[in-house]
Amino acid sequence: MIRVDIINVFLTAKGDEFIILLRGPDDKRTLPISIGQLEAQSIATQLYHVDFPRPLTHDLFKTALDRIGHKVTRVVINDLIDSTFYARLVIEKSGDAKDAKVIDSRPSDAIALALRFSAPIFVEEKVMDESGVILPEDSNVQGAPKMVEGKSDTMSPEGLTEQLLRAVKEERYEDAAHLRDKIKNLSKSN
């Protein structure tokens, strides 16, 4: 297994899907995984420390596990079947590895939970062999937009995505829908 870090989460140029990039510190390959908008939002809120006034689904699941004395100790992206990635959550009670439970999961949900529990993320070697890509050195895969107000270009996809996340956080859903449409229109014109 290869321990990986999240390199970036971004909206594609077409504006219709989000991609998460995973890479090991000693591996030149990057694993791109397509994820849904809600999962991307849940991951981004943890990466960029955006607080929501109400818990997201992954926050609720973490709270439930905390209350019963369990925690996610690691996540493994373990398979790729018919272009679909599969993952497993390893959950332990009170740090007892003998009592570990393994639960099937979508990679996006597993990653969102791993971030909430500060658990390591692993990719099986066979998955990285099959789907890992070597990105050109001049690609800006680590140039993730920072979720800091006023720091990014407000008309760039990254700046608009930042504003979108902020609008959702503040429960300004009409503004969020307007920003979502701007991002789609901007990506169509490119």
Secondary structure, 3 states (H helix, E strand, C coil): CEEEEEEEEEECCCCCCEEEEEECCCCCCEEEEEECHHHHHHHHHHHCCCCCCCCCHHHHHHHHHHHCCEEEEEEEEEEEECCEEEEEEEEEECCEEEEEEEEEECHHHHHHHHHHHCCCEEECHHHHHHHCECCCCCCCCCCCCCCCCCCCCCCCHHHHHHHHHHHHHCCCHHHHHHHHHHHHHHHHHC
